[in-house]
């Protein structure tokens, strides 16, 4: 039997769970937080962030989330293999691309691409630009408008209605993100033309081969001087700037959706989100909840269960 093991972030684990929610099976083994069974593969997520694919279809399914080809009968620990960057990379002219919202039940996926030429790196850094995960939401709200006013950029917002429609057509989050990143980068290249960046850096979420596989039917796929790396926000200020703009757009969209339902929507996909989804389901109905959420996440069924228990 082929076993493939990926070590993924909490956000990536939620993406795996969402992808297989319709195939979920109950499994009470120690440390297991989610399990799904397909005809030729079993997928198990552990509390530690380990995700195991077992069976004849293990390779196929693991590749959806960054796994690479393995010999039958092997078990491996796998991480995304990013590109080796030039030693002076942080001083070069770069388009950086990043996204947020993929692991949140409520709200959109937002993707931003930002161009920072080498002669503007110091000025952008002085604004306090760094990885948005290291900044408070208030700081993001304060810094983002300055970046938007100063840098050539592109911002794309995949709202929930469109997200759910794409998912129902068979698109997973990886494909959605690849399409958005490619489009945002293309927009920035058009804005700065005839100038060109030294490199384009994408905050990596899948292997290069998988990324371009998602784009195989698209026109105008950007390939030249494109690099991939995890934690890319720490490698060039352009990616950090993109992460802030993407987060800013996500927060503003969450503000809008919160006003719509009359509740301050919870971020993430935990228990508090389940409870809030149940309140929205009770007060506004299924159509409203669907319009502000990633409907296929397991939070939907958990919210329905909470409502049933309240009515019992």
N, C-alpha and C positions, 0 to 999 in steps of 0.2 A: 504494500500500500504506500502511495506517495503522501508524505507529510511535508507541508510547507508552513513555516512559522514566520510571521511578520511581527515586529515590535513597533507599534504605532502610537501616536499621540492620542489623548482623550478625544480630540476633535475628529481624528481619522477613525477611531473606534466607533464613534457615533455614526459616521458615514457608512461604515461596514454594516452596522446594525440596521440602519435605515434601508440599505440596499437589499437586505434579506428578511425584512420584517414579515413579509407574506409567507415565508418558509420557516418561521420561528417554531421551535419545539421546546417543551419544558425539560430542563435538565438541572438537577439540584446538586451537582458535583461541587466540591469545595473550590472557591475562587472563580467559578464560572458566572458571568453576568449576562451572557446571551449565547444562544445556540440556534442554529438553523440547519435544516437538512434538505438538500436537493437530491435528485435521483442518483447522482454520481459523486457527491461531495458533501461533507459535513463541515460547517463553519462554526468555530467556537471562539468567543471573546472572553478573555480572563481579566480579572480585576487589575492585574499588573500591566495591562496594555498589550499583552501577547495575544495574537490572533492566529489560530491554527486552522489550516485547510487540510482535510484528510479525505483521500479517495482518488479515483481515477481523474476527476475533474479539478483536482487541487491546483495544478499549474495554471489552468485557464482562469479560475476564479481569483487566484492570488495576483495574477497579472493586472487585474482591474484596479488593484490598490498598490501597485508598485513592485510586485514580486517578479523575479526573473526566472528564466528556464532552469530547472533542476533535474538531476538524474533521478529516475524512479527509485523509490525506496530510501531516499535521503531525507534528513530533517535538518533544516538550516535556520539560523537566525539572520534576518535580513534587514537592511536599512537602505534608504535611497542613496544611490551613488551619484553625487553631484559632480560637477565639472571642477577641474583644477583652474583656479583663477590666476591671472598674472600677479606678480608680487606687488606691483604698484596699482592694483585695481582700484582701490579707494580714491585715487587721485585722477582717474580717467573720466571722460565724458560718457555718461551711461543713462540709458532708459531702464528704469526699474519698474517691476510689475508685482502687485500683491493683491490679495483678496481677504475678505472677512465675511462672517455670517454663515459659513458652511455648517457649523455645528450648532447653530441656534435654531430652535423650533420656530420661534416667531421671527418675522422680518425677512428681508431679502438677502441674497448674496450680492456683495458689491465688489467690483474689481476696478483698480486704478492703475494707470501707468503714468510715470513722471519722467521727464528728461531733465537732468542736471548736468550742464556742461562743466568742464573742469574749472573754469574761471569763476563759477558761481558756488562751488562746493563749500567754501568758507562761509559765505553769506547765508546759505541755507542751513548749515550746521549751527550758526549763531542764533537762528530762530528757535533752537531747542529741539530740532528734528532728531528723533531716534525711533526705534521700534515702538509702534503704537501700544504694544502689550506692556511696555514699561511706563506708559503715561496714563494718568487718570483720564476719565471721560471728559472732565472739564478742561484739562490741558489740551486734549485733542480738539475740542470745540474752539479753543482760543488760537491754536497754531494753524489749523487747517486752512482758514481763509487766507492767511498770509502766503502759504504755499501755493494755493490756487491762483492768487494774484501774481505770483512771481515766476511760476514754472509752466512750461508747456506740458499739458497733461490731458488725459482722457479718463472719464469716470463712467462706468457702466453699472446700472442697477437692474438686477434680475428680480423683479417683484414676485410675490408668492403665486399669483394667478398664473403667470407665465412659467414659473418654476414647476408648479404642479402639473401643468399641461405637458411640459417637456418630459417630466418623469413618467407620466402616463404613456408617453410614446416610446419609452425604453431608454431614455437618456439617464445615465448616472451622473453624480456630482462631478466626477472627474472630467467627463466629456463637456459638461456645461462650463466648468472652469476653464478648460482648454480653449473653448470657443470664445469665451469672454476675454481671456488674456490675449489671445491672438488679435482680436478685434481692437482692443484698447491700444496695444502696441502699434498696430497699423495706423490708428488715428494719430498717435503722437508722431510717428515717422512722417506722415503727411503734413502735420502742422509745422515741423521744423525744417522740412525740405527747402533748399538743397543741402542744408547741414545734415550731418550723419553722426550718430553716436559711435564711440569706439566699440562699445559692446551693449548688448541687451541682457539684463539679468532678471530671470523669473524666480520668484520664491517657490522652490520645488515642492510639488505635491505628488508627482508620479515620475517614473523613469522617462527619460527623453523619448525612447521608442514608443512608450505608451501614449505620451503627450501627442506626438505627431500621428500616431494611429487614430486618435480621436479626431484629428483634423484632415484625415485622408480624403474626404469628399468635399473639402472646402477650397475655394479659390483664394489666391493671394495669401498663402501661408508664409509667415515670416520665419525664415530659417537662418539667414546670414548673421553671423556674430552673436547668436543667441546662446546664452549660458544658463545653466540650472544649478541652484544650490539651496539647500535647506538653511534656515536662519539667515536668509539673504539680507534682512533688514540690518544686520550687524556688519555686513560686508561692504555696503555702499549706501550713502545717504539718499540716493534716488529711490531705492526700495523702501527705506524708512519713510520717506516722504509719501510714497504710494500707499504704504500701510496706514498712514495717518488720514489721507484723503478718503480711502476706502472705509475706515472706521467712522470718520465724520459723517459720511453719507449714510452708513448703517444706523448711526445714532439718530440722525434726523428722520430717517424713515420710521424708526421705532417710536419717535415722538409722535409722528403723524398717526401711526396705527394705534398708539395708546389713546390719543384723543378720540379716535373713531369709536373705540369700545368703552371709553370711560374708565380705563384701568392702566396703571403704569406697568407695561408688559415686562416680564422677567426675561433676562437674557439666559442663554445656555439651553440645556435640555434635561434638567434635573427634576426632583420632586416638586419644587415650588412651581415649576413650569406646568407640570401635570395638574396641579391644583388650580392654577390660573386658567388653564385651558378648560377645565371642568366648569369654572365660573362663567366663562365666555359662552360655552356650549349651553349652559342653563339659561343665561340671560338673553343671548342673541341668536342661538341656533347654530346648526352645523354649517350652513352656507357662510356665515360670517367667520367662524373659526377657520374654515378652509381657506378663506380669502386672505388671512393674515399669517398663515402657518405653512410649514413644510409638511404637508398632510400625511405623507407616508412614514414620518418618524413614529417611533413607538409611543410617543407622548399622546398621540391621538387615541389609541386604544386604551391607554391608562386613564385618560380623561373620561372616556365613555364609561369605564368601569367605576370610577369615582361617582359619576352621575347615577349609575344604576344602584350603587350601594346607598346613596343618599335617598333614593326613592323607595328602597326596600323597607 
